[in-house]
Amino acid sequence: MTGIKLNKNLQIAIKAALKAGEIIMQVYDTAFKVEQKDDKSPLTEADKKANDVINSFLIPTNIPIISEENKQTDYTIREDWTTCWVVDPVDGTKEFIKRNGEFTVNIALIESGVPKIGVIYVPATRILYYTEVETGRAYKTVLNTHISPMHIIVEHSKPLQPKPSHKNTIEVVGSRSHMNQDTLDFVEHLKSNGHEVEIVSKGSSLKFCLIAEGSADVYPRFAPTMEWDTAAGQAICNAVGVKVISKETDKPLRYNKKNLLNPWFLVSK
């Protein structure tokens, strides 16, 4: 698709995500080891190598970075950041370990707490989602190779289009790894209001992409997530008019908070 102009930081984020995806798949195809972090979450060589690659692209921008795999900067310093990158080198490490392909590279650029650029790359299928939110467009493309020239990416990109409105059947996105009672209660509430409900299971930040591209209606997340899990997905959703709303504040999720843990949230048009 011609006519798409990508700003410099979006191009950098895309290149970083693609290179990270290439490195991730090199590990994916080996007998990799799984470690446990202090919070008991899994960690693989892919997380560490992808983080190093992404840092190598983003550090030269002189924009500070919040990454799941970086040592976190104290809030007394972060609170003065007006702009920052928010990165998850491998979102869906559990899916990576299961080898089901549903893991992503997430890179977002945040300005004053709001996502402005979002890139989500799916290394196993070479599917790329990206946006500069202020253009009001988000795009999807399938690449032939992890390292593709920018003009090829643009030429083969198609704009995302969420569903225009709810029909009687509501497709609810659920996690493959985090389906809890609060989410089941949400589904029962929809049913009690006369809706038929179909559950669409998907791992990682791909759940945001399903809503943005019109493959599902709503994504309730009533379980813990961190800012790096959601920032890129929120950017892509916001660009096409899909809201990511905190259940605590009834307002869009904010970023570079003192506590990087997100509240429960709901993604819908």
C-alpha positions in Angstrom: 0.0 0.0 0.0 1.6 3.2 -1.1 1.2 6.6 0.5 2.2 5.5 4.0 4.8 7.8 5.5 6.7 6.4 8.5 8.3 8.8 10.9 11.9 8.2 12.0 11.2 6.7 15.4 8.5 4.4 14.0 11.0 3.1 11.4 13.6 2.5 14.2 11.1 0.6 16.3 10.1 -1.6 13.3 13.7 -2.4 12.5 14.4 -3.2 16.1 11.4 -5.5 16.3 12.3 -7.4 13.1 15.9 -7.9 14.1 14.8 -9.1 17.6 12.3 -11.4 15.9 15.1 -12.9 13.8 17.2 -13.6 17.0 14.2 -15.0 18.8 13.5 -17.6 16.1 17.2 -18.7 16.2 16.7 -19.6 19.9 13.2 -21.0 19.2 14.7 -23.6 16.9 17.1 -24.9 19.6 16.8 -26.8 22.8 16.8 -23.6 24.9 16.9 -23.5 28.7 14.2 -21.9 30.9 15.1 -20.0 34.0 12.9 -18.4 36.7 13.0 -14.8 37.6 12.5 -13.5 41.2 8.7 -13.2 40.5 8.6 -16.8 39.3 7.9 -15.8 35.7 9.9 -17.7 33.1 13.0 -16.3 31.3 14.8 -17.7 28.2 17.9 -16.9 26.3 15.5 -15.3 23.7 14.3 -12.7 26.2 17.8 -11.6 27.0 19.2 -11.6 23.4 16.1 -9.8 22.0 16.4 -7.2 24.7 20.1 -6.6 23.8 19.2 -6.2 20.1 16.3 -3.8 20.8 18.5 -1.7 23.2 21.1 -1.4 20.4 18.5 0.3 18.2 16.8 2.4 20.8 19.7 3.7 22.9 21.0 5.9 20.0 17.7 7.8 19.9 18.6 9.3 23.4 15.1 8.5 24.5 15.0 6.6 27.8 13.8 3.0 27.8 11.5 1.0 30.1 12.0 -2.7 29.3 10.9 -5.8 31.1 14.5 -7.1 30.9 16.3 -3.9 31.8 17.1 -2.9 35.4 14.2 -0.5 36.2 15.0 3.2 36.7 13.8 4.6 40.0 10.7 6.7 39.7 12.4 9.8 41.1 14.3 9.9 37.8 11.5 8.5 35.6 8.9 11.0 36.7 10.8 13.7 34.8 10.7 11.7 31.5 8.2 13.3 29.1 9.0 10.7 26.4 10.2 7.1 26.8 10.2 3.8 25.0 8.3 0.9 26.6 9.5 -2.5 25.5 8.7 -6.2 26.0 11.4 -8.2 24.0 9.3 -11.4 24.2 5.7 -10.9 25.2 4.2 -14.4 25.9 7.3 -16.2 27.1 4.9 -19.0 28.3 3.6 -19.3 24.7 7.3 -19.3 23.5 8.1 -22.2 25.8 5.0 -24.1 24.6 6.1 -23.4 21.1 2.7 -22.4 19.9 3.9 -19.3 18.0 1.7 -16.9 19.9 4.5 -14.6 21.2 5.4 -11.1 20.2 7.9 -8.3 20.3 6.3 -5.2 21.7 7.8 -1.7 21.3 5.9 1.5 22.1 6.9 5.2 22.3 5.2 7.1 25.1 4.7 10.8 25.4 3.3 12.3 28.6 1.9 8.9 29.6 0.2 8.3 26.3 1.2 5.7 23.6 2.1 7.5 20.4 3.8 4.8 18.4 3.2 1.0 18.6 4.9 -2.0 17.0 4.0 -5.6 17.5 5.9 -8.3 15.7 5.0 -12.0 15.6 8.3 -13.7 14.8 6.8 -17.2 14.2 4.5 -16.0 11.4 6.4 -12.8 10.4 3.3 -10.7 10.9 3.9 -7.1 11.7 1.4 -4.6 13.2 2.4 -0.9 13.5 1.0 2.6 14.0 1.8 6.2 14.6 -1.4 6.9 16.6 -1.9 10.5 15.4 -2.4 9.4 11.8 -5.5 7.6 12.8 -4.3 4.4 11.0 -2.7 1.2 12.0 -1.4 -1.4 9.6 -0.7 -5.1 9.3 1.7 -6.8 6.9 3.1 -10.3 6.4 6.8 -10.4 5.6 8.7 -12.9 3.6 11.8 -12.5 5.8 12.5 -11.0 9.2 14.7 -8.2 7.7 12.6 -6.5 5.0 13.3 -3.0 3.5 10.9 -0.3 4.7 9.5 0.3 1.2 8.5 -3.4 0.9 6.9 -3.3 4.4 4.9 -0.2 3.3 3.9 -1.6 -0.1 2.4 -4.8 1.5 0.7 -3.1 4.5 -3.1 -3.1 4.9 -5.0 -0.8 7.2 -6.7 -2.4 10.3 -10.4 -2.1 10.6 -12.2 -3.0 13.8 -15.8 -4.4 13.8 -18.3 -1.6 13.0 -20.8 -2.7 15.8 -21.7 -5.6 18.0 -24.0 -8.2 16.6 -26.0 -10.5 18.9 -22.9 -12.8 19.1 -20.0 -11.1 20.9 -16.6 -12.5 20.4 -14.6 -12.2 23.7 -10.9 -12.5 23.6 -9.5 -14.7 26.4 -6.0 -15.6 27.3 -4.6 -19.1 26.8 -2.8 -18.7 30.2 -5.0 -16.4 32.3 -8.7 -17.2 32.2 -9.9 -16.4 35.7 -13.2 -16.1 37.6 -13.6 -12.4 37.0 -13.4 -12.9 33.2 -15.9 -15.8 33.4 -18.2 -13.5 35.4 -17.9 -10.9 32.6 -18.9 -13.5 30.0 -21.9 -14.6 32.1 -23.0 -10.9 32.4 -23.0 -10.6 28.6 -25.1 -13.8 28.3 -27.5 -12.6 30.9 -28.1 -9.5 28.7 -29.2 -11.7 25.9 -25.9 -12.0 24.0 -24.4 -15.2 22.6 -20.7 -15.3 23.5 -17.9 -16.9 21.6 -14.5 -17.1 23.3 -11.5 -16.4 21.1 -8.3 -17.7 22.8 -5.0 -16.0 22.0 -1.7 -15.4 23.7 0.4 -12.3 24.3 -0.4 -8.8 22.8 -2.1 -10.5 19.9 -5.3 -10.1 21.9 -5.2 -6.3 21.2 -4.5 -7.0 17.5 -7.6 -9.2 17.2 -9.8 -6.3 18.4 -8.0 -3.7 16.2 -8.4 -5.9 13.0 -12.0 -6.8 13.6 -11.5 -10.5 14.5 -13.1 -10.1 17.9 -15.3 -7.6 19.8 -14.0 -7.2 23.4 -10.9 -8.1 25.5 -11.5 -8.0 29.2 -8.2 -8.3 31.2 -9.0 -8.9 34.8 -5.5 -10.2 35.7 -2.1 -8.7 36.2 -0.2 -7.1 33.4 2.7 -4.7 33.2 3.1 -1.6 31.1 5.3 -3.3 28.6 2.6 -5.9 28.0 0.0 -3.4 26.9 1.7 -0.1 25.6 2.2 -1.2 21.9 -1.2 -2.9 21.8 -2.9 0.1 23.2 -1.3 2.3 20.5 -2.5 0.1 17.7 -6.0 0.0 19.2 -6.2 3.7 19.8 -5.2 4.5 16.2 -8.3 2.8 14.9 -10.8 4.0 17.5 -10.6 1.1 20.0 -10.3 2.2 23.7 -8.2 0.5 26.4 -10.0 1.6 29.6 -8.9 1.2 33.2 -11.4 -0.4 35.5 -10.0 1.7 38.3 -10.3 5.2 36.7 -12.7 4.6 33.7 -10.0 6.4 31.6 -7.3 5.1 29.2 -4.4 3.3 30.7 -1.4 5.6 31.4 2.3 4.8 31.2 5.5 5.6 33.0 3.6 5.4 36.3 5.3 5.1 39.6 4.0 1.5 39.7 4.5 -0.1 36.3 1.7 -2.6 37.1 -1.5 -2.0 35.2 -5.0 -2.0 36.7 -7.6 -4.3 35.3 -8.8 -3.0 31.9 -11.3 -3.5 29.1 -10.5 -3.2 25.3 -13.5 -2.4 23.1 -14.7 0.0 20.5 
